[in-house]
Amino acid sequence: MMELLNLKEKFNLYRYNLVCRRYYIIIQYIFYKLIGLSPWVVDTSAILSKNLNHIEEINLCEISYVGSYYNLCIFSFIGLSNIYFELNSSLPHAQSDSILTPAFRARLKFIAILCINFIPLIYVCRQKILIAVINRLKTTDQKLKKCENYLSNKNNKHIYFIFMVKFLCSATSTSILLHHSNFSFVTLLLRIYPDFIGGWVMIQFSTLLKVINKRFKSINATITKLDNIVNDPNQIKVLSEKEVSFRHETEIIKHAYVELCEVCDNVVDFYGLPLLISIIHYLTINIIRLYFIILSVLSIASYDRVIYICNGINFSLASFIFLILTSSVTATMKESKKTLKVISLLVNRCPVDSKIEKQLTKFSSDISHFQVEFTACDVIPLDRRLLLMIVGTIASYLVIVVQFRINSPSN
């Protein structure tokens, strides 16, 4: 009786996860489409299928001319609004002082919006790269399913969590500003646009890396199970059958591993410039936020408390985004390097036939030439070293700017 109850609970949990996956895919797709980070069209036949088992994590994509036109409209609207406010000097700023004057902050905001506004345009011009990435991941999944011992990792809770945290924090900060400020809708849109788009680019990149990392983990888990073929516990297969089965499995795994490495290169190629723009903007704006917070703590200046609440939320969110970004990159790089170690352990752990050992050695040699690295346009490393660079840069600039402010005659 208890076993039946446990089975029923597992089945209900499985269906619940599938329903969550369906809603997450739909919400994510619509949301990214609205903000200009998903100009392509997704095959929704499996997502909207009545059979929940048909819902896949990756769905085939195609170029959408309607989505591309929509992104061009966003680019034109934001660009023209930005130029209008710059020419009329009418974009207000809640915080300024003798160092960061209103005129300086207006120029800084104009440049930030101008640079970030090119991101939806980059997505339109280079969407074929990311479409190919998504479709290749789908093909890789289909190949890996042919492996006898392959088991896919369907746990997406951490991806849902990342998306929801970013969405709720952005919505909270925007709602506070909208309720407690006298900004018009267009003014508020221009104020939050660089933060909003830059943050979601990094979140989208991080969640895609988590999807890739799961494939690397599944490949490594499948390799560790190859000893079931080599050391057949029931002695059902003769040696020749073992060799054929082993060769078949290793070829599939090798091709999947190579595909994932090439996919990583394409992901870096696509996201390089958007990430570089987003990271530089986030670094600059958070130096300014911390600067005004420090002035308030030192009682040098005082500003509206609501603005500090928004600054606190946005700074915490920026820290969260950078932690997720660097953690995703580091985890994916580590998991890709782990494959060689797993093969080496398999050779040392299992007494194998000479032919099978040669196959393992060749397998290891073939994939040793592939290295997974993530940088923003070969300028900024995206692993944990980025956190050290960010902390060092923020600390250096804050010391300089606060020292200038303390020693300024107006103080």
C-alpha positions in Angstrom: 0.0 0.0 0.0 2.8 2.4 0.9 4.6 1.6 -2.3 1.5 2.5 -4.3 1.2 5.8 -2.5 4.8 6.6 -3.1 4.4 5.8 -6.8 1.3 8.0 -7.0 3.2 10.9 -5.3 6.1 10.5 -7.7 3.7 10.4 -10.7 1.9 13.6 -9.4 5.3 15.3 -8.9 6.4 14.3 -12.4 3.2 15.7 -13.9 3.6 18.9 -11.8 7.1 19.4 -13.2 5.9 18.9 -16.7 3.1 21.5 -16.2 5.7 23.9 -14.7 8.0 23.4 -17.7 5.1 24.1 -20.1 4.1 27.4 -18.4 7.8 28.4 -17.9 8.6 27.9 -21.6 5.5 29.9 -22.7 6.0 32.8 -20.2 9.7 33.0 -21.0 9.1 33.0 -24.8 6.4 35.7 -24.6 8.4 37.8 -22.2 11.7 37.7 -24.2 9.7 38.4 -27.4 8.2 41.5 -25.8 11.5 43.0 -24.7 13.2 42.2 -28.0 15.5 39.3 -26.9 13.7 36.6 -28.9 13.0 37.7 -32.5 12.7 34.2 -33.7 9.7 31.9 -33.7 9.5 28.7 -31.7 7.7 25.5 -32.7 4.9 25.3 -30.2 3.3 22.1 -31.3 5.0 20.0 -28.6 4.5 22.8 -25.9 0.8 23.0 -26.5 0.3 19.3 -26.9 -2.3 17.6 -24.7 0.2 14.9 -23.9 2.5 16.4 -21.3 5.2 13.8 -22.1 5.8 15.5 -25.4 6.9 18.8 -23.8 10.7 19.2 -24.4 13.1 21.6 -22.7 14.4 22.6 -26.2 12.1 23.4 -29.1 13.0 24.0 -32.7 13.3 27.6 -33.8 13.0 29.5 -37.1 13.7 33.1 -38.3 10.7 35.3 -37.8 10.3 38.4 -40.0 7.5 39.7 -37.8 9.8 39.4 -34.7 12.6 41.1 -36.5 10.4 44.0 -37.6 9.2 44.3 -33.9 12.8 44.6 -32.7 13.5 47.3 -35.4 10.5 49.2 -34.0 11.9 49.0 -30.5 15.3 50.1 -31.7 13.7 53.1 -33.6 11.4 54.1 -30.7 14.0 54.0 -28.0 16.6 55.6 -30.2 14.4 58.5 -31.3 13.1 59.1 -27.7 16.7 59.1 -26.4 17.7 61.7 -29.0 14.7 63.8 -28.3 15.3 64.0 -24.6 19.0 64.7 -25.2 18.3 67.6 -27.5 15.8 69.0 -25.1 17.8 68.2 -22.0 14.6 67.0 -20.4 15.5 63.6 -19.0 15.4 64.2 -15.2 17.7 62.5 -12.7 16.8 61.9 -9.0 20.4 62.0 -7.8 23.2 64.5 -8.7 25.9 66.6 -6.9 29.0 68.7 -7.6 30.9 65.7 -9.0 28.2 63.9 -10.8 26.3 66.9 -12.1 22.9 66.7 -13.9 24.5 67.5 -17.2 27.2 64.7 -16.8 24.6 62.2 -15.7 22.4 63.1 -18.7 25.3 62.5 -21.1 26.1 59.2 -19.3 22.5 58.1 -19.6 22.3 59.1 -23.3 25.4 56.9 -24.0 24.1 54.0 -22.0 20.7 54.0 -23.8 22.5 54.4 -27.1 24.7 51.4 -26.6 22.1 49.1 -24.9 19.6 50.0 -27.7 21.9 48.2 -30.2 21.3 44.8 -28.4 17.8 44.1 -30.0 19.4 45.1 -33.3 22.2 42.6 -32.8 19.7 39.9 -32.0 18.0 40.6 -35.4 21.2 40.7 -37.4 22.7 37.6 -35.8 19.7 35.5 -34.8 20.7 32.7 -37.2 23.6 31.9 -34.9 21.4 31.4 -31.8 18.7 29.6 -33.8 21.4 27.1 -35.0 22.5 26.7 -31.3 19.0 25.9 -30.1 18.4 23.5 -33.0 21.7 21.8 -32.5 21.0 21.2 -28.8 17.7 19.6 -29.9 19.6 17.3 -32.3 22.2 16.5 -29.6 19.4 15.4 -27.3 18.0 13.1 -29.9 21.4 11.5 -30.5 22.1 11.0 -26.8 18.7 9.3 -26.3 20.0 6.5 -28.6 22.5 5.6 -25.9 21.5 2.6 -23.8 22.6 4.1 -20.5 21.7 7.8 -21.2 19.6 9.5 -18.6 18.6 13.1 -19.1 18.5 15.6 -16.3 15.1 17.2 -16.2 15.5 19.2 -13.0 14.9 22.9 -14.0 14.0 24.4 -10.6 17.2 26.5 -10.4 16.4 28.0 -13.9 12.8 28.8 -12.8 14.2 30.4 -9.6 16.7 32.6 -11.5 14.0 33.9 -13.9 11.5 34.6 -11.1 14.0 36.5 -8.9 15.1 38.7 -11.7 11.5 39.3 -12.8 10.2 40.1 -9.3 13.1 42.4 -8.4 12.7 44.3 -11.7 9.0 44.6 -11.3 9.3 45.8 -7.6 11.9 48.5 -8.4 9.9 49.7 -11.4 6.6 49.8 -9.4 8.2 51.8 -6.6 9.7 54.3 -9.1 6.4 54.6 -11.0 4.4 55.1 -7.8 6.6 57.5 -6.0 8.0 59.6 -8.8 6.5 62.2 -11.2 8.2 60.6 -14.3 6.1 60.1 -17.3 5.9 56.6 -18.8 8.4 57.3 -21.6 10.8 59.0 -19.1 10.6 56.0 -16.7 11.1 53.6 -19.7 14.2 55.4 -20.8 15.5 55.5 -17.2 15.1 51.7 -16.6 15.8 50.5 -20.2 19.6 50.0 -20.0 19.4 48.2 -16.6 16.4 46.1 -17.8 17.8 44.9 -21.1 21.4 44.5 -19.9 20.2 42.4 -16.9 18.0 40.1 -19.0 20.8 39.5 -21.6 23.0 38.2 -18.8 20.1 36.1 -17.3 19.3 34.6 -20.8 23.0 33.7 -21.3 23.3 32.2 -17.9 20.1 30.0 -18.2 21.3 28.8 -21.7 24.6 27.8 -20.1 22.8 25.9 -17.4 20.9 24.0 -20.1 24.3 23.1 -21.8 25.9 22.2 -18.5 23.1 19.7 -17.9 24.0 18.0 -21.2 27.7 17.8 -20.1 26.6 16.3 -16.8 24.4 13.7 -18.6 27.3 12.8 -20.9 29.7 12.3 -18.0 27.1 10.2 -16.2 26.6 8.1 -19.3 30.3 7.5 -19.6 30.5 6.2 -16.0 27.8 3.7 -16.9 29.8 2.3 -19.8 31.4 -0.2 -17.4 28.0 -2.0 -17.4 28.8 -2.9 -21.0 32.5 -3.7 -20.3 31.7 -5.8 -17.2 28.4 -7.4 -18.1 27.2 -8.7 -14.7 24.9 -11.3 -16.3 27.5 -12.3 -19.0 24.8 -12.0 -21.6 27.0 -10.5 -24.3 30.0 -12.1 -25.8 33.2 -10.1 -26.4 32.4 -9.2 -30.0 28.9 -7.9 -29.0 30.5 -5.9 -26.2 32.9 -4.2 -28.6 30.2 -3.3 -31.1 27.9 -1.9 -28.3 30.8 -0.1 -26.7 31.9 1.5 -30.0 28.4 2.5 -30.8 27.9 4.2 -27.4 31.3 6.0 -27.4 30.8 7.3 -31.0 27.4 8.8 -30.0 28.9 10.4 -26.8 31.9 11.7 -28.7 29.8 13.4 -31.4 27.5 14.8 -28.7 30.5 16.2 -26.7 32.0 17.8 -29.9 28.6 19.3 -30.7 28.3 20.8 -27.3 31.8 22.3 -27.5 30.9 23.9 -30.9 27.6 25.1 -29.5 29.5 26.8 -26.6 31.8 28.6 -29.2 28.7 29.8 -31.1 27.1 31.0 -27.9 30.2 33.0 -27.0 30.2 34.4 -30.6 26.6 35.5 -30.4 26.5 36.9 -26.8 30.1 38.4 -26.8 29.2 42.0 -27.7 25.8 42.2 -25.9 27.5 40.9 -22.7 30.4 43.3 -23.0 28.0 46.3 -23.4 25.8 45.0 -20.5 28.7 44.3 -18.1 30.3 47.8 -18.7 26.9 49.5 -18.2 26.2 47.5 -15.0 29.6 48.2 -13.6 29.3 52.0 -14.3 25.7 52.4 -12.9 26.4 50.4 -9.8 29.5 52.5 -9.0 27.2 55.6 -9.2 24.6 53.9 -6.9 27.2 53.0 -4.3 28.7 56.5 -4.5 25.4 58.1 -3.5 24.8 55.5 -0.8 28.2 56.1 0.7 27.6 59.9 0.7 24.4 59.4 2.6 26.0 57.1 5.1 28.8 59.7 5.7 26.1 62.4 6.1 27.7 64.4 3.2 24.4 64.4 1.3 20.9 63.3 1.7 18.4 62.1 -0.9 14.9 60.7 -1.2 14.6 57.5 0.8 12.5 55.8 -2.0 15.5 56.3 -4.4 17.7 54.5 -1.9 15.3 51.6 -1.6 15.4 51.3 -5.4 19.1 51.6 -5.5 19.4 48.9 -2.8 17.1 46.5 -4.8 19.0 47.2 -8.1 22.4 46.8 -6.5 21.4 43.5 -4.8 19.9 42.3 -8.1 23.1 43.3 -10.0 25.2 41.3 -7.5 22.8 38.3 -7.9 23.1 38.5 -11.7 26.9 38.6 -11.7 27.0 35.7 -9.3 24.7 33.6 -11.5 26.6 34.6 -14.6 30.0 33.7 -13.3 28.8 30.5 -11.5 27.1 29.2 -14.7 30.2 29.8 -16.8 32.6 28.3 -14.2 30.3 25.2 -13.7 30.0 24.6 -17.5 33.8 24.9 -18.0 34.5 22.5 -15.1 31.9 19.9 -16.3 33.4 20.0 -19.8 36.9 19.3 -18.4 35.6 16.6 -16.2 34.9 14.3 -19.1 38.6 13.4 -19.6 38.9 12.5 -15.9 35.8 10.3 -16.1 37.2 8.4 -19.1 40.6 8.0 -17.3 38.8 6.7 -14.2 36.8 4.2 -16.3 40.0 2.8 -17.8 41.7 2.5 -14.4 38.6 1.1 -12.6 37.5 -1.6 -15.0 39.6 -4.4 -16.3 38.9 -4.0 -20.1 39.8 -5.8 -23.2 42.8 -4.3 -25.2 40.5 -3.3 -28.1 38.0 -1.6 -25.8 41.0 0.1 -24.1 42.2 1.4 -27.4 38.7 2.8 -28.1 38.7 4.6 -24.8 42.2 6.0 -25.4 41.2 7.2 -28.9 38.0 8.7 -27.4 40.0 10.6 -24.8 42.5 11.8 -27.4 39.8 13.0 -29.8 38.0 15.2 -27.3 41.2 16.5 -25.6 41.6 19.0 -28.4 38.3 20.7 -27.5 38.3 23.4 -24.8 35.3 25.3 -23.6 36.1 29.0 -22.7 33.8 31.9 -22.2 34.8 35.6 -22.8 33.0 38.8 -23.8 34.6 39.5 -27.2 37.9 38.1 -25.9 38.2 41.1 -23.6 36.6 40.1 -20.3 36.7 36.5 -18.9 33.2 35.5 -17.7 34.2 32.9 -15.1 34.8 33.7 -11.4 37.7 36.0 -12.3 35.1 38.5 -13.5 33.9 38.9 -9.9 37.4 39.8 -8.7 37.7 42.4 -11.6 34.4 43.9 -10.7 35.1 44.2 -7.0 38.5 45.7 -7.7 37.2 48.2 -10.2 34.3 49.4 -8.1 36.5 49.8 -5.0 39.2 51.8 -6.9 36.7 54.2 -8.5 34.7 54.7 -5.3 37.8 55.6 -3.3 38.8 58.1 -5.9 35.4 59.7 -6.4 34.4 59.8 -2.7 37.8 61.4 -1.9 37.3 64.1 -4.6 33.8 64.7 -3.1 35.0 65.1 0.5 37.8 67.5 -0.6 35.6 69.5 -3.0 35.1 73.2 -2.0 31.3 72.8 -2.2 31.4 70.2 0.6 
